[in-house]
Each structure stands twice: as structure tokens, then as C-alpha cells.
Amino acid sequence: MSIVKINVLTVPEEQREVLEKRFAARAGAVEGSDGFEWFELLRPVEGTDTYLVYTRWRDEESFQAWLEGPMRAAHQGGGGNGGEKPKPAATGSTLWSFEVVQQTEPKNA
């Protein structure tokens, strides 16, 4: 069954818009990766400065292939106009890993 990776990002309030714009600018970048199944960026609504980046993969090998290829290349790029690489919007990051042991199909709207 699938695996889930949740990147837990600590994002100060003044950096929230920056983080969300960066994710929006890269929309679609992960969807074409072999083994990719799902993505969600979760914004905190109360009492925390923690964003969750939820991705779901067919297996650990698919995630590792993306991590070592497209993701690494995206995070090593420069500032675009010959400038420096932009500073991270997050002040901290932790990766949580899970195996999916039970699921239901999404309800169609």
C-alpha cells in the first residue's frame, strides 16, 4: 500500500504569503513524478505557525527517486535573474513518514 510523507514546516506569520506563493509557482512540479499519488499544502488556522506539506506515494522508492532528482534540482536552483537563492520561508522543517494501512475512496462532489 501507499506511503505518506508530511513535511512539517515552521513558518512565521510574516512569511506565510511567501511560502504559499512559492508553492503556487511550483504547482504541478511533483504531479508528473513516477509513483506520485497526492499533494496538499495545509495552512494552520489557529494556535500554531506550522504548515503541513502532505504527499502520498506508491512506495518509498518512488519518493526517494523524486527526492534525489526533481526535488533536489528545484531546491538547488538560483534566484532566477542571476541573483542569490531566495531565503527559506520556513524557519524549521521535520519530515514525518507513514504507511497507509487503511483508506476509503474520496467522496465525489
C-alpha positions as CSV (number, residue, x, y, z in Angstrom):
1,M,0.0,0.0,0.0
2,S,1.0,3.7,-0.4
3,I,3.2,5.8,1.9
4,V,2.7,9.3,3.1
5,K,5.4,11.9,3.7
6,I,4.4,15.0,5.7
7,N,6.9,17.9,5.8
8,V,6.2,19.9,8.9
9,L,7.3,23.5,8.3
10,T,7.6,26.2,10.9
11,V,6.6,29.4,9.2
12,P,6.5,32.8,10.9
13,E,3.3,34.7,10.2
14,E,5.1,37.3,8.1
15,Q,6.5,34.6,5.8
16,R,3.2,32.7,5.2
17,E,2.3,34.6,2.0
18,V,5.9,34.0,0.7
19,L,5.6,30.2,1.3
20,E,2.2,29.9,-0.3
21,K,3.3,31.9,-3.4
22,R,6.4,29.7,-3.8
23,F,4.2,26.6,-3.7
24,A,1.7,28.1,-6.1
25,A,4.6,28.9,-8.5
26,R,5.7,25.3,-8.5
27,A,2.2,23.9,-8.9
28,G,2.3,20.8,-11.0
29,A,6.0,20.2,-10.4
30,V,5.6,16.9,-8.4
31,E,2.5,15.5,-10.2
32,G,4.4,14.1,-13.1
33,S,6.7,12.1,-10.9
34,D,6.6,8.3,-11.2
35,G,4.7,6.9,-8.2
36,F,3.2,10.2,-7.1
37,E,-0.4,10.0,-5.9
38,W,-1.5,13.1,-3.9
39,F,-0.4,16.5,-2.7
40,E,-1.9,19.0,-0.2
41,L,-0.4,22.2,1.4
42,L,-2.2,22.7,4.7
43,R,-2.3,26.1,6.3
44,P,-2.7,26.5,10.1
45,V,-5.9,28.2,11.2
46,E,-5.3,28.6,14.9
47,G,-2.7,28.5,17.6
48,T,0.3,27.3,15.6
49,D,2.8,28.5,13.0
50,T,3.1,25.0,11.5
51,Y,2.3,24.2,7.9
52,L,2.0,20.6,6.7
53,V,3.0,19.6,3.2
54,Y,1.3,16.2,2.6
55,T,2.4,14.0,-0.2
56,R,1.4,10.4,-0.9
57,W,3.5,8.0,-3.0
58,R,3.1,4.5,-4.4
59,D,6.2,3.3,-2.4
60,E,9.3,4.5,-0.6
61,E,11.4,4.0,-3.8
62,S,9.2,6.5,-5.8
63,F,9.6,9.1,-3.0
64,Q,13.3,8.6,-2.9
65,A,13.7,8.9,-6.7
66,W,11.8,12.2,-6.6
67,L,13.8,13.4,-3.6
68,E,17.1,12.7,-5.2
69,G,16.1,14.0,-8.7
70,P,13.4,16.7,-9.3
71,M,13.1,17.9,-5.7
72,R,16.9,18.3,-5.2
73,A,17.2,20.2,-8.5
74,A,14.3,22.5,-7.6
75,H,15.9,23.4,-4.2
76,Q,19.4,23.9,-5.6
77,G,18.4,26.5,-8.3
78,G,19.5,30.1,-8.1
79,G,17.5,33.2,-7.8
80,G,16.4,33.3,-11.4
81,N,17.9,36.6,-12.5
82,G,21.5,35.8,-11.7
83,G,20.7,36.6,-8.1
84,E,21.2,34.6,-5.0
85,K,19.0,31.8,-4.0
86,P,16.0,33.1,-2.0
87,K,16.0,32.6,1.7
88,P,13.7,29.9,3.0
89,A,10.2,31.0,4.2
90,A,10.3,28.3,6.9
91,T,12.5,28.5,10.0
92,G,12.3,24.8,10.6
93,S,11.4,21.5,8.9
94,T,10.8,18.0,10.0
95,L,9.8,15.0,7.8
96,W,7.2,12.5,9.1
97,S,6.8,9.2,7.3
98,F,3.7,6.9,7.4
99,E,2.5,3.7,5.8
100,V,-1.2,3.7,4.7
101,V,-2.8,0.8,6.4
102,Q,-6.5,1.7,5.8
103,Q,-8.2,4.1,3.4
104,T,-11.6,4.9,1.9
105,E,-12.2,6.4,-1.5
106,P,-12.7,10.2,-1.7
107,K,-16.4,11.2,-1.9
108,N,-17.1,12.7,-5.3
109,A,-18.7,16.2,-5.3
